[in-house]
Amino acid sequence: MSSQTRSQFATPHIDARVLLGLRDPADATNWGRIRAAQLHAGSQLALFMLAANLIGAAMITLLLAPLVPVWELAGWAILVGATSCVVAFRRLSRRNREVVFADLKDVRDTAYEGLALGAAWAVLPLAFGHHADARVALGLWVVLSLLMTAFAFAMAALPLATIAFISLIGLSTTLSLVTAGSPVLASAVALFTLLLVMATTSRSKALVVIRANEMALAERDETVSLLLREFEENGSDWLWEIDAQRRIVRANPRFAVSLGVDPATMNGTPFLQVLAGPTWEAGNFSAGLRELAEKLKSRESFRDLLLPVFVDGEEHWWEMSASPRFDERGAFCGFRGVGSDVTEQRRSADKINKMARFDTLTGLPNRLLINESLQRAMQEAEHWGSRCAFMMIDLDRFKAVNDTLGHPVGDRLLGRVSERLQTLVSENEMIGRLGGDEFAVVVRDASDTARTERLAHTIIDVLSRPYEVDQHTLYIGASVGLAIGPRDGRSAEMLIRSADLALYRSKDAGGGVFHAYEPQLHVVAEERRVLEIALRGAVEKGEMHLNYQPVVNAASGQLTGFEALLRWQHPELGNISPAKFVPLAEEARLIAPIGEWVLRTACDEAARWDLPVRVAVNVSPEQLHNPAFVSVVAQALAQSGLPPERLELEVTESVFMREGTQALQVLERILDLGVRLSLDDFGTGYSSLGYLAHTRFSSIKIDRSFVQGASKGTKEAIAIIRAVVALADSLGMATTAEGVETEEEHQMVQQLGCSKVQGYYFGRPLPVQEARVLATRQIGGSVAA
């Protein structure tokens, strides 16, 4: 018996006043049922106690007949008989099993019955005790003691009435003996009476406890019955039972209906044969059925065992639980358990599992399923001593589609890409989407390296063909990084990392190409990681500084300004090229704080110059996409005291590629401060004339590649420079030729109409002190001189 069951039937504490019926307890409902049981027990023995009273009265009459006048004795006998009959008939009137509750008054009323009957018997020792000799007195006491004892044990269910009866008889007998001068006998009678009262109380309490436990057990059985009835009638589960030979016994109707068979025909049928269905003859059993057979064979309890069951040709999933049964001798006699149809739950779980492992946009496996498939491929490759492969695919120029045409078009384009990819893979490969515009291919058997590489090239070629989406002809490309396992990584995580490094190399090469992983890529990645860590603290540690390259008037050679150029001198890594750390700063989102430092430092230095020359500062697109950059510019001007017209911000064409941002609004607000704006590297990127007409540029800078091409006589470069100069003149803008390194190049760009020049011919980027000396020369001097 469990601890819970033992505690349920433990002897409770019962208040004596409640037991006697003197007051109601807190839980009056249960006591109402207990009192009804007490009254019923009293009525059951009503005839017995009537007979006891009448027989006792007859015996007393015979004993006292020679000593007491007949009329007195007859009157007493009639009193006892009449009282006994009234009490018996009152109790018999309550003999109704349908009454399950009784109140406090019903129990108290029995006390009057006990008092009345006790008073009738109490007359005997007081009225006739002095007539009795020793022999008769002994007979009287024997009859009274037997009657009191019979009441104490037979009528203990009604303790208040019984105690009243016993106490009145004992008190009258004690008083009679005291009056007769027998104090010792009187004390013995008093002690005997007290013992009977205690016995009555103890027995009454025991009877109440027994009844309370019976009620609790009945409630428990009723609850279990109700649960089982509801389980059978309303639930989707069913009970099943088999004998020691694993044959079905007492087939449950719901169990039979679930299998689509008649319950009468199931009894005696092998349990496993019923569950196996059409697979029984072929012996093609499911793993769940085999596990169930093992559990039954070993006579082990099992829970939530899942197995497929075929009903009318349709697959269902059942969940089975059971425990072995043993008879009273401990012999095994079968199993009893419960089963439930969990087909719908299984389908829901499969649906949730698919949602967790497949991309909702493209329907391809997602990152989770890709990782699981790659892990399995790695395990098989290690087990068979073969090779697997992992490809990472990144779409080229997809971001431009998203930024210019919007995300809905981008999403539909991703759908077209996934359709093309699915046509390229076989059963040996699995294609999936990692997220964004990144896809991946898991090659389970990559023993044929040439075939794997051909697949990579095919992916690039197929994905680079034009797409027709919403009446737009879209041109994108693809870059692929390949890693072979276990050569390039002993785990799935390492192989993915290696493929990612190979992909990064493909992107770094301009995209549209395929690269396989090389160990050197890890070295390069580690260098980038070290460089990024160092870059994060470079400004605070004072490792950054600015150089200033002169910008002069093309005709006179007079200094018109400087371009501030950022330099990084690391104490251990040495001088690090801007071409290396500036892209890294943009990727690591460090360009904003570094750019703010450059702007403030350049403004502070320009404010020291005597000549009213300008300082040009390069600004990244990330800075302009932040509305707070306007405040940064205003604060730099205010704190340095530099007039706004002496500050020129240089931006590239890439800032105009992203739609839906605040870059143009930020530029307009900066121009409203009085700051000048210059378009850098014009013609090398986006090259749309629309933003030139809508943005107030003060100058256009011609990239050095066109200057060098023109110096070599390239007609296209010369035509481009003339076109840019004509465009700038028509819009009221100046033109600055970058990368002028010789006198011939200076003369050429001057003849082509460029208004300003910048390059090594007029000066390399100068340290701050040299630039300050140059900026304080007398106005009119020539830099070239």
MIFIDO-339607 format. One record per atom (N, C-alpha, C): x, y, z. Coordinates in steps of 0.1 Angstrom, whole numbers, plus 5000, padded with zeros to 4 digits. Example, Ala and Ser with C-alpha at 12.3 -4.5 7.8 and 13.67 -1.06 7.14 Angstrom:
# MIFIDO-339607
513249435078;512349555078;513249675078;512849785071;513749895071;512950005079;
END
This chain:
# MIFIDO-339607
500849885000;500050005000;500950125000;500650224991;501450344990;501250435002;502250525004;502150625015;500950705014;500450745001;499250825000;498050745004;497950615002;496850535006;496850525021;498050495027;498150485042;497750615049;498150725043;497750855049;496250875048;495650825037;494250845035;493450775045;493850655050;493150575059;493750575073;494550675076;495150685090;494050735099;494150695112;493150735122;493150885125;492050945122;492051095124;491751135138;492051255141;491651305154;490151345154;489451295164;487951315165;487651385178;487051505177;486651585189;485551505196;485651485209;484751415217;483351475216;483251605216;481951675215;481251645202;482051635191;481551605178;481051455178;481851375184;481551225185;480251205192;480051275203;478851255211;477651325205;477851415195;476751485189;476351615196;477351675203;477051795211;477251925202;478051915191;478252025182;478651975168;478552065158;478852025145;480352055142;481051975134;482452005130;482452095118;483652135113;483752225101;483252155089;483552025087;483051945076;481851875080;480651945079;479451895084;478851795074;479351805061;478751715050;479151565053;480451535056;480851405058;480251355071;480151435082;479551395094;478051365093;477351435084;475951405081;475851265077;476751215068;476651075064;477050985075;478051015083;478450935094;477250925104;476651025108;475451025117;474350935112;474150945098;473150865092;473450715094;474750685093;475250545095;475050505110;475350605119;475150575134;473650535137;472750615131;471350595134;470850465128;471450435116;471150305109;471550185117;472850195123;473350085131;472450075144;472050185150;471150175161;469850105158;469250135147;468050075143;468149925140;469349885135;469649745132;469449655145;469849705156;469849625169;468749665178;467749735172;466649785181;465849665187;465549565179;464749445184;465549365194;466949355191;467749285201;467749355215;467849485215;467849555227;466449555234;465349555226;464049535232;463949405239;464449295232;464349165238;465249165251;466349225251;467249225263;466549295274;465849405272;465249485282;464049405288;463249335279;462049265284;462549135292;463549065287;464048955294;464648995307;465449105307;465949145320;464949185330;463849255325;462749295334;462049175340;461849065331;461248945336;462048875347;463348865345;464248805354;464248885368;464249015367;464249095379;462849075387;461849065379;460449035385;460448905393;461048805387;461048675393;461948675406;463048755406;463848755418;463248835429;462448945426;461949025436;460448995440;459848895433;458448865436;458148825450;459048745457;458848705470;459048825480;459748935476;460149035486;459349165484;458849195472;458249325469;456749305466;455949395470;454549385467;454349375452;453349295448;453149265434;452749395426;451949475432;451549595424;452749685421;453649705431;454849785429;455749725418;455949595419;456849525410;456249525396;454849505395;454249505382;454249645376;454149745384;454149885378;455549915372;456549875380;457949895374;458149825361;457749695361;457949615349;457149675337;455949725340;455249785329;455949905324;456549985333;457250105329;458450075320;459249975325;460349935316;459949875303;458849795303;458449735290;457949845281;457149935286;456550035278;457650125272;458650175281;459750255276;460550185265;460850055268;461649985258;460949975245;459649955245;458849945232;458850075225;458650185232;458650315226;460050345219;461150315227;462450335221;462750255209;462350125210;462550025199;461750075186;460550105188;459750145177;460250275170;460750375179;461250495173;462550465165;463350375170;464550345162;464250265149;463250175151;462850095139;462250185128;461650305132;461050395122;462150465114;463350465119;464550525111;465250415103;464750295102;465450185095;465150205080;465850305074;465650335060;466950355054;467450265045;468750275039;468850395029;467750445025;467850555015;468250685021;468150695035;468550815042;470050815043;470750905037;472250905037;472751025045;471951115049;472351225057;471451245069;472051275081;471351305093;471951425100;471051505106;471651625112;471851605127;472351715133;472751705148;471551675156;470351725153;469151705161;468751555162;468951485151;468551345150;469351265160;470651295162;471551225171;471251265185;470951395188;470651435201;469351375206;468351355197;467051295201;467251155207;468351085203;468550945208;468950955223;469551075227;469951085241;468751085250;467551135245;466351135253;465850985255;466050915244;465650775245;466550695256;467850725255;468750665265;468450715279;468050835281;467750885294;466450825300;465450815290;464150755295;464350615299;465050535291;465250395294;466150375306;467150465307;468050455319;467350485331;466450595331;465650635342;464750515347;464150445338;463250335341;464050225349;465250195344;466050095351;466650145364;466850285364;467550335376;466550335388;465250315386;464250305397;464450175405;464950075398;465149945404;465949945417;467249985416;468049985428;467650085439;467050195435;466650295445;465350255452;464450195444;463150165450;463150025457;463849925451;463749795457;465049735462;466149815462;467349755466;467349725481;466649795490;466649775504;465849645508;465049595499;464249475501;465149345499;466249365491;466949245486;467949195497;468049065498;469149005507;470348985498;471348915503;472648905496;472448825483;471648715484;471448635471;470748715461;469648785464;468848865455;469648985450;470449045459;471249165455;472249125444;472849005446;473848955436;473148935423;471948875423;471148855411;470848985404;470349085412;470049215406;471349275399;472449265406;473649325400;474149255387;473949125387;474349045375;473549085363;472149105366;471249135355;471649285350;471849375359;472049515356;473449525348;474449455354;475749465347;475749405333;475049295331;474949235318;474249335308;473149395313;472449495305;473249615301;474049665311;474849785308;475949745298;476549625300;477649585291;477149555277;475949495276;475349475263;475049605256;474549705263;474349835257;475649905253;476649895261;477949955259;478549905245;478449775242;479049725230;478049715218;476749685221;475849675210;475349815205;475249905214;474650035210;475750145210;477050115209;478150215209;478050305197;477350265186;477150355175;476450485178;475650475190;474950595195;475450625208;476650685209;477350705222;476650785232;475950895228;475250985237;474150915244;473350835237;472250765243;472750655252;473750575247;474350465255;474950515268;475750625267;476350675279;475350725289;474250785284;473150835293;472550715300;472250605293;471650485298;472550425309;473850405306;474750345315;474950425327;475150555325;475450645336;474250655346;473050655342;471850665351;471750535359;471950415353;471950295360;473050285370;474350315366;475450315374;475350405386;474850535383;474650625394;473650585405;472550535400;471450485409;471950365418;472750275411;473250165419;474250205429;475150305425;476150355434;475450415446;474450505444;473750565455;473050465464;472450365458;471850265466;472850195475;474050155470;475050095478;475550185489;475750315486;476250405496;475150415507;473950425504;472850435514;472750305522;473150195516;473050065524;474350045532;475250145531;476450135540;477550045534;477650035520;478649955513;479450045504;480350125510;481150225501;482050155492;482550035496;483549965487;482849915475;481649855477;480849805465;480449925457;480050035463;479650155456;480750205447;482050205452;483150245444;483450155433;483250025435;483449925424;482449945413;481149975417;480149995407;480450125399;480950235406;481250355399;482450335389;483450255394;484550235385;484150155373;483250055375;482749965364;481950055354;481150145359;480350235351;481350325342;482350375349;483350465342;484050385331;484350265334;485050175323;484150155312;482850125314;481950105304;481750235295;481750355302;481550475294;482850495285;484050465290;485250475282;485250375271;484750255274;484650155263;483750195252;482550255257;481550305247;482150405238;482850505244;483450615237;484550565227;485350465232;486450415223;485850335211;484850255215;484250175204;483450265194;482850365199;482150455190;483150525181;484250565186;485250635178;485750535167;486050405171;486450305161;485450285150;484150285154;483150265144;483050385135;483250505140;483250625131;484450625121;485650585127;486750575118;486550475107;486050355111;485750255100;484750305090;483750375095;482750425085;483350535076;484250615082;484850725074;485750665063;486450555067;487350485057;486550425046;485350365050;484550305040;483950405031;483650525036;483150625027;484250675018;485450695023;486650735014;486850635004;486850505008;487150394998;486050394987;484750414992;483650414982;483750534972;484150644978;484350764969;485450744959;486550684964;487650654955;487250554944;486550454948;486050354938;485050414928;484250504933;483250574924;484050664915;485050734920;485850824911;486550744900;487150634904;487850544894;486850494884;485650454889;484650394880;484150504870;483950624875;483550734866;484650764856;485950764861;486950794851;487150694841;487050564845;487050454835;485950454826;484750494831;483550494822;483650614812;484150724817;484450834808;485550804798;486550734803;487650694795;487250604783;486350514787;485850424777;484850484767;483950574772;482850624764;483250744756;484150834762;484350964755;485750974750;486750904755;488150914752;488450854739;489650884734;490150814721;490950694725;491150674738;491950564742;491150434745;491750324747;491050204750;491950114759;491250024766;491949924774;492149794766;493249724769;493449594763;494149504773;493949374771;494349274780;494749144773;495849084776;496348964770;496648864781;496648734778;497048634787;498548604786;498948494793;500348464794;500848424780;499948374771;500348334758;500248444748;500048564753;499948684745;498748684735;497648624740;496348624733;495448724739;494648784731;493648884736;492548824744;492348874756;491248834764;490348954767;489048934769;488049034771;488249154762;488149134749;488449234739;487549364742;488149474743;487449604745;486849644731;485549684732;484849724719;485549834712;486049934719;486750044713;488050004706;488749914712;489949854707;489649784693;488549704694;488149634681;487749734670;486949834674;486449934664;487650004658;488750034666;489850104661;490650014650;490449884652;491149794642;490149754631;488849794632;487949764622;487549614622;487449544634;487149404634;486049394645;485449274645;484349234655;485049204668;484549254679;485149224692;485049074696;483949014691;483848874695;484848784688;485348824676;486348744669;487748764674;487948874682;489348904686;489748824698;488848784707;489248704718;490048574714;491148554720;491948434717;492948454705;492848574698;493748594687;495048654692;496148604687;497548654691;497548814690;497948874700;497949024701;498849084690;500049024688;501049084678;500449064664;499748954662;499248934648;498149034645;497349074655;496349174653;496949304650;498049344657;498649474655;499449474642;500049364638;500849354626;500049364613;498749324614;497849334602;498449264590;498449334578;498849274566;500349234565;501149294575;502549264575;502949134582;501849064588;502148944596;502648834588;502048814576;502448704568;503848724562;504048844557;505348874551;506548884561;506148914574;507248924584;507949054583;507349154576;508049284575;507549374586;508049344598;507449424610;508149554612;507449644617;508049774620;508949764633;509749864634;510649874646;509849874659;508749954659;507949964671;507349834675;506849754665;506249624668;507349524673;508549534668;509549444673;509949484688;509949614690;510249654704;509149614714;507849614709;506749574717;506849424720;507249344710;507449204712;508449174722;509549244722;510649224731;510149254746;509349364747;508849404760;507949294766;507049244757;506149134761;506949004765;507948984757;508748864759;509548864773;510048984776;510849004788;509949034800;508649044798;507649074808;507949204815;508349314808;508649444813;507549544811;507349624820;506449734819;506949834808;506049894800;506549994790;505450104790;505950214784;505050334784;505350414771;504250464765;504250544753;505050484742;504950364740;505650294729;504850324716;505550374706;504950424694;505150314683;504050274676;504150184665;503050214655;503350184642;502350204631;501450084630;500150114627;499150004626;498350044613;498149934605;497349964593;495949914595;495050014592;493549994594;492950024580;492349924574;491749944561;492650004551;493949954551;494950004542;495550134545;495150204555;495650334559;496450324572;497550394571;498550384582;498050474594;497950414606;497650494618;498850474628;498950564637;500050554647;499350534661;499850434668;499250404681;500350414692;499950464703;500850474715;500350374725;501250284730;500850174739;501650184752;500850154763;501450144776;500850024783;501649954791;501149834798;502049794809;501449704818;502249644829;501949504830;502849414834;502549274835;501549244847;500849134846;499849094857;500348964863;500148954876;500548834883;499348794892;499148664894;498048624903;498448624917;497548574926;497848584941;499048494944;499348394936;500548314939;501848364933;501748484926;502848544920;503148494906;502348414900;502548354887;502148454876;502948474866;502648564855;501348514847;500448614845;499248574838;498848664827;499848754822;499548834810;499848984813;499349064804;499549204804;498149274804;498149394810;496949474809;497449624806;496849684797;497449814793;496349904786;496850014781;496050114774;496650154761;495850174751;496350224738;495550344734;496250424726;495550544720;496050564706;495150624698;495450654684;495950804684;497250814681;497950944681;498250984666;497450934657;497750974643;497751124640;496751184645;496651334643;497751404650;498051364662;499251424669;500551404661;500651284656;501851254648;501951334635;500751354629;500751444617;501051584620;500551634632;500851764636;502351784639;502851674646;504351684649;505151684637;504751594627;505451594614;505451734607;504251794608;504151934602;505052034609;505052024622;505852114630;507352094627;507651964626;509051924622;509451974609;508551964599;508852024586;509052174586;508152234594;508252384595;509552424601;510052334610;511352374617;512552344608;512352264598;513452214590;513452254575;512352324571;512252374557;511952524557;512552584547;512452724545;511052754540;510352854546;508952884542;508852954529;509853034525;509853104513;510053024501;511152934501;511452854490;511052714491;510752664502;510452524504;511652434505;512852494504;514052414505;514452384520;515252284522;515752264536;516352384541;516152414554;516752534560;518152494567;518652594574;519952574580;520052454590;518952434598;518952314607;519052184600;518252164589;518252034582;519552024574;520052134569;521352124562;522452074572;522452134584;523452094593;523351944597;522051894599;521851754602;522251664591;521951704578;522351624567;523851624565;524551734568;525951744567;526651654577;526051654589;526651564600;526551424596;525351384590;525251244586;526151214575;526351304565;527351274554;528751264560;529051344570;530451334576;530651204583;529551154590;529651024597;529850914587;529050914576;529150814566;530550814559;531050934556;532350944550;533450884559;533350914572;534350864581;534250714582;532950664582;532750524584;533250444572;532950494560;533350424548;534750464542;535350564548;536650604543;536550684530;535350744528;535150824516;535250974519;534651054510;534651194512;533251254509;532951364516;531751444513;532151584510;531251664506;531551804503;530451894507;530852024509;529852124513;530152254505;529052294498;529152424490;528352534496;528852644497;528152764501;527952854488;526752904486;526452984474;525953114479;526553224473;526053354476;525653424463;524553484463;524053554451;524753694449;525253714438;525953844435;524853944430;524954064435;524154184431;522654164435;522454064444;521054054449;520554164457;521454224465;521154334474;520654454466;521254474454;520854584446;519354564441;518954444439;517654414435;516654444446;517054404458;516154434470;516054584473;517154654471;517154794475;516454874464;516554834452;515954924441;514454884438;514154754438;512854704434;512054654446;512554644458;511854614469;511954464473;511554434486;511654294491;510754194484;509454234481;508654134474;509254084461;509854174453;510454124441;511654034444;512454074454;513553994459;513153864463;512053854470;511553714475;511153634463;510453684453;510153604441;511353564434;512353654434;513653614427;514253494434;514253494447;514753384455;514053254452;512753264450;511953144446;512453094432;512653184423;513153134409;514553074411;515453134419;516753074421;516652934427;515752914437;515652784443;515152684433;514252724424;513752634413;514852584404;515752674400;516852644392;517752544399;518052574412;518952494419;518452344420;517152334422;516652204424;516752114412;516852174400;516952104388;518452054386;519352104394;520752064392;521251954401;520551924411;521051824421;520351694419;521151584422;520651444421;520351394435;520151264436;519951204449;521251204458;522351234452;523651234459;523751374466;522951474462;523151604468;521851654474;521951744483;520851814489;521051964489;520152034484;520252174482;519352244493;519852354499;519052414510;519352564510;518552644517;518752784519;519252814533;520352884535;520852914548;520253034553;519753124545;519153254549;519553364540;518653464539;519053574530;519253534516;520353564510;520653524496;521753414496;521853344507;522853234508;522153094507;522753014499;522252874497;523452774500;523152654501;524152554504;523852424497;524852344494;524652214488;525552114496;524852004501;525551894507;525751784497;526951744495;527251634485;527651514494;526851414494;527051304503;528251224499;528451204486;529651124481;530351214472;531551264476;532351354468;533651294464;533651164462;534851094458;535351144444;534451174436;534751234422;534851384424;536051434426;536251574429;535951654416;536251604405;536051674392;534551694390;533751594393;532251604392;531751714401;532251714413;531851814423;532151954418;533351974413;533752104408;532952144396;532552044387;531752074375;530352124380;529852064391;528552104396;528652254401;529752284408;529952424412;529852524401;530652494390;530652584378;529252584371;528552474371;527252464365;526252554373;526352554386;525452634395;525752784391;526952824390;527252964387;526653004373;526852914363;526352944350;524852954349;524152854356;522752854356;522152974363;522653004375;522153114383;522453254377;523453264368;523853384362;522953424349;522053334345;521253364334;520153464338;519653544329;518653644333;517353584338;516653664347;515353624353;514353724349;513153674346;511953764343;511053754355;511053864363;510253874375;509454004374;508153994375;507254104375;507554204364;507754154352;508054244340;509454314341;510254264350;511654314351;512554204347;513554244339;514654144335;515754174345;516054074353;517054084364;518354004360;519454064363;520753994361;521453994374;521653874379;522453854391;523453744388;524253714397;525253604396;525353524408;526353444409;526553354421;528053334423;528453324435;529753294440;529653164448;530653074446;530552944453;531852924461;531752874473;532852824481;532752684484;533752604482;533652454483;534652404493;534252314502;535152244511;534852094511;535952014511;535851874511;536051814524;535151724529;535351664542;535751514540;536551464550;537051534562;538351604560;538751624547;540051684545;540151834550;539051904547;539052044551;538252074564;537951974571;537251984584;536751854589;537151824602;536751694608;535351694613;534651814614;533351824619;532551904610;531151904611;530351984602;530552134604;530852174617;531052314619;532352364612;533352274613;534652314607;534552314591;533752224586;533652214571;532852344566;531852374574;531052494570;531952624571;532752624581;533652744582;534652744571;535152634567;536052624555;535452664542;534152624540;533452664528;533152814528;532852864540;532653004541;533853084538;535053044542;536253114538;536553104523;536252994517;536352974503;535453074495;534153084501;533153174495;533653314496;534253354507;534753484509;535753524499;536653424496;537653444486;537053474472;535953394469;535253414456;534653554456;534053594466;533453734467;534553834466;535653814472;536753914472;537353924458;537153814450;537753814437;536753884427;535653934432;534754004423;533453934421;533353804426;532053734424;532053664411;531053574409;530853494397;531853394395;532553344405;533653244404;533453144415;534253034414;534252924423;535652914429;535752894442;536952864448;536852754458;537852664458;537852554468;538752604480;538452544491;539152584503;540652544502;541452634508;542952614509;543352654523;544252584529;544652614543;545052754545;545652824534;546052964535;544853054539;543653014535;542553094538;542253114553;542653014560;542453024575;543453124580;544653124574;545653224579;545153364576;544553384564;544053514560;542953554570;542053454572;540953484581;541453524595;542453454600;543053484613;543653624613;544353654602;544853794601;543753894602;542653874595;541553964595;540953974609;540953864616;540353864630;541253944639;542553924638;543554004646;543454144643;543354174630;543354314625;542054384630;540954314630;539654374635;539754404650;540354314658;540554334672;541354464674;542454474667;543354584668;542654714664;541854704654;541154824648;540154884658;539554794667;538554844676;539154934686;540454924689;541055014699;542055114693;542055124680;543155204674;542955354676;541755404676;541555544678;541855584693;541355504702;541555534716;543055524720;543755444713;545255424716;546055524709;545455614701;546255714693;547055664682;546655544676;547355484665;546955544652;545855614651;545355674639;545855824638;546155864625;546456004623;546056034609;546056164606;545556214593;546756274585;546856244572;547756314563;546856404554;547456504548;546656594540;547356614527;546556584516;547056594502;546556724496;547456804490;547056934485;546156914473;545157014471;544357024459;544557164454;544857174441;545357314436;544457344424;544557474421;543857534409;544657484397;543957424387;544557364375;545357464367;544857584366;545457694358;546657754365;546457804377;547457874384;548357794393;547957674397;548657594407;548557644421;547657734423;547457794437;546657694445;547057684458;546457594468;545057634470;544157534469;542657564472;542157484484;542957374487;542457294499;543257174500;542857094510;543556964513;542456854514;542856734510;541956614513;542556544525;541756524535;542256454547;542256304544;543356234546;543456094543;543856024556;543155914560;543355844572;544455744571;545355744581;546455644582;546455574595;546955454595;547055374607;548455314609;549055354620;550355304623;550255214636;550355084634;550154994645;551554964651;551754964664;553054944670;553654804667;552854704664;553454574661;553254534646;552054574640;551854534627;552354644617;552854754622;553354854613;552354944606;552754994594;551855084587;550854994579;549555014582;548454934576;547755014565;547654954553;547055034542;545555054544;545155174540;543655204541;542855104533;543455064522;542654964513;542354834521;543154814531;542954684539;541954714551;542254824558;541454844571;540154914569;539954994559;538755074557;537554974553;537754884544;536654784541;536354704554;537454664561;537254594574;536454674584;536654804585;535954884594;534454894590;534154894577;532854904572;532054774575;532754654573;532154524576;531854514591;532854554600;532654544614;531854654620;531254744612;530454854617;531254944626;532554964623;533355054631;533655184623;533055194611;533355314603;532755444608;531655424615;530955544621;531755614632;532255544642;533055614652;534455664646;535055584637;536255624631;536055744623;534955744615;534655854606;534355984614;533755974625;533456084634;534756144639;535756054643;537056104648;537756174636;537756124624;538356184613;537756324610;536456334611;535756464608;536156564619;536156534631;536456624642;537956674641;538756574639;540256604638;540556694626;539956664615;540156754603;539656894605;538556904611;537957044614;538857114623;539357054634;540157114644;541457164637;542057084628;543257124621;543057234611;542057224603;541757334593;541457464600;540957464612;540657594618;541957664622;543057594623;544357654626;545057714614;544557684602;545257734590;544957884588;545957954584;545858104582;545058124569;545358054559;544758074546;543358014546;542358074539;540958024539;540857904529;541757804531;541657694522;540657594528;540157504520;539157404524;539857274528;539057194536;539557064539;538456964535;538756864528;537856764522;537956634531;536856584535;536756464543;535856364536;536356244535;535556134529;534556084539;533356054534;532256014543;531755884537;531555774545;531055644541;529555654540;528955564531;527455554531;526855524544;527455444552;526955404565;526655524574;527655624573;527455744581;526255824576;526055834563;525055914558;523655854560;523555724562;522355654564;521855674579;522655744587;522355764601;521955914602;520655944606;520256084607;521056164617;521656094627;522356164637;523656224632;524056184620;525356234614;525256394612;524056444610;523956594608;524456664621;524056604632;524456664645;525956654647;526556534642;527956524643;528756634636;528256654623;528856764615;528756894622;527556924627;527257054633;528157074645;528256974653;529156984665;530556994662;531056924652;532456934648;532757084643;531857144636;532057284631;532057374643;531057364652;530957454663;532057444673;532557324676;533657304685;534957354680;535157334667;536457374661;536457524657;535257584654;535257724649;535457734635;535457624627;535757624613;534457674606;534557774597;533357814589;532857704580;531557684579;531057564572;531457564557;531657684551;532057674537;533457624534;534257614545;535557564544;535657404545;534457344548;534457204550;533757144537;534357044531;533856974519;533756824522;532556764521;532456624523;532356554510;533156444509;533256374497;532456244499;531556214489;530756094490;530856024476;530655894477;530755814464;529355774459;529255724447;527955704441;527255594448;527855504456;527255394463;526155444473;526255564477;525355614487;523955624481;523855634468;522555654462;521955514457;522555404460;522055274455;520955224464;520955264477;520055204486;518755294487;517655234483;516355314484;515755294497;514855384500;514155374513;514955424525;516055484523;516855534534;516755684535;517455744545;517355884547;518655954543;519455884534;520755944530;520556084523;519556084514;519356214506;518956324516;518056294525;517556394535;518756434544;519556344547;520756384556;521656474548;521956444535;522756534527;522156674526;520856674524;520256814522;520356894535;520256824547;520356894559;521756944562;522756864557;524156904558;524457024549;523957014537;524057134528;523457254533;522357244541;521757364547;522657424557;523557344563;524557404572;525557494566;525657484552;526657564545;527857484541;527857354543;528957264540;528857234525;530057224519;530157194504;530157034503;529656994491;529556854488;530256814475;531056714475;531856664463;531456524461;531356494447;531056354443;532456294439;532856184447;534156124445;533956004435;535055974428;535155854419;534055844409;533655954404;532455954394;532755874382;531855794378;531955714366;532455574368;532855534381;533355404384;532355314390;531155364393;530155274399;528755284393;527855334401;526455344398;526155424385;526755544385;526755634373;525355664368;524555714376;523255764372;523255914373;522655984363;522656134362;521556184371;520656104375;519456154382;519856224395;520756164403;521056224416;521956354414;522656364403;523356484400;522456604399;521256584393;520356694391;519656734404;519456634413;518656654425;519556684437;520856674436;521656694448;522656814445;522856904454;523657024452;525156994454;525756924444;527156904445;527957034441;529057054447;529857174444;530957134434;531357004434;532356964425;532256814422;532856764411;532856624407;534356584406;534756474412;536156424411;536256314401;537156334392;537356234381;538356134386;538056004385;538855904391;540255894383;541255854390;542655854385;542755754373;541855654373;541955554362;541655624348;540755714348;540455794336;541655884332;542255944342;543356034340;544555954334;544855834339;545955754334;545555704320;544355664318;543955624305;544055734294;543655854298;543755964289;545255994285;546055984296;547556014293;548155914284;547555794282;548055694273;547355704259;546455804258;545855824245;544555744243;544055684254;542855604252;541655694249;541055674238;539955764233;538755764243;538455644248;537255634257;537455714269;538755714275;538955784287;538955934285;539455984273;539456124270;538056174268;537256084261;535856124259;535056134272;535356044281;534656044294;534956174302;536256204302;536656324309;536056454303;536056464290;535356574283;533856584287;533256464287;531756454290;531556504304;532356454314;532156494328;532356644330;533456694323;533656844324;532456924319;531956874307;530856954301;529656944310;529356824316;528256804325;528356894337;529556894343;529856974355;529657124352;530157174340;530057314337;528557344335;527757254329;526357284327;525557294340;526057224350;525357224363;526057314373;527057394368;527657494377;528557424387;529257314384;530057244393;531557254388;532457244398;533857234395;534257084392;535357064386;535856924383;537256914389;537556804396;538856784401;539456654395;540556654389;541256544383;542156474394;541856354397;542756284407;543856204400;544956184408;546056104403;546956164393;547056304393;547956364383;549356354389;550256284381;551556264386;552756324378;552456374366;553456434358;552956564352;553956644347;553556774341;552756744328;552956644321;552156614309;550756584313;550456514323;549156484328;548456614332;549256704339;548756824343;548256914331;549056924321;548756994310;547556934303;547456804302;546356734295;545056764302;544956744315;543656764322;543256914322;544257004322;543957144321;543357174307;543957114297;543357144283;541957084282;541756974289;540356904288;539356984296;539757084304;538857164311;538657144325;539457064332;539357034346;539757164354;539057204364;539257324371;540257304382;540357184388;541257154399;541957024397;543157014403;543856884401;544456844415;544756714416;545256654428;546056534425;547256524430;548156414427;549556434432;550356334429;551756344434;552556454427;552156494416;552856604409;552856734417;551756754424;551656874433;551856844448;551956714451;552356684465;551656554470;552556484476;552056354483;551256394495;550556294501;549856324514;550856364524;550656484531;551656544540;551256514554;552256504563;551956504577;551356634581;550756634593;549956754597;550856874598;552056864603;552956984605;553357044591;553656954581;554057004568;552857074561;551657004563;550457064557;550157204563;550457214576;550157344583;551057454578;552357414575;553357514570;552857554556;552457464548;552057494534;550757584534;549857554544;548657634545;548857774550;550057804556;550257934561;551158024552;551457974540;552258054530;551458174526;552058264520;551458384515;550558354504;549358414503;548458384492;549058424479;548858334469;549358364456;550458274452;551058204462;552158114459;551657984452;552557924444;552157804437;552757684444;551857584445;552257464452;553257384444;553057384431;554057314422;555357374422;555457504424;556757574425;557557524437;
END
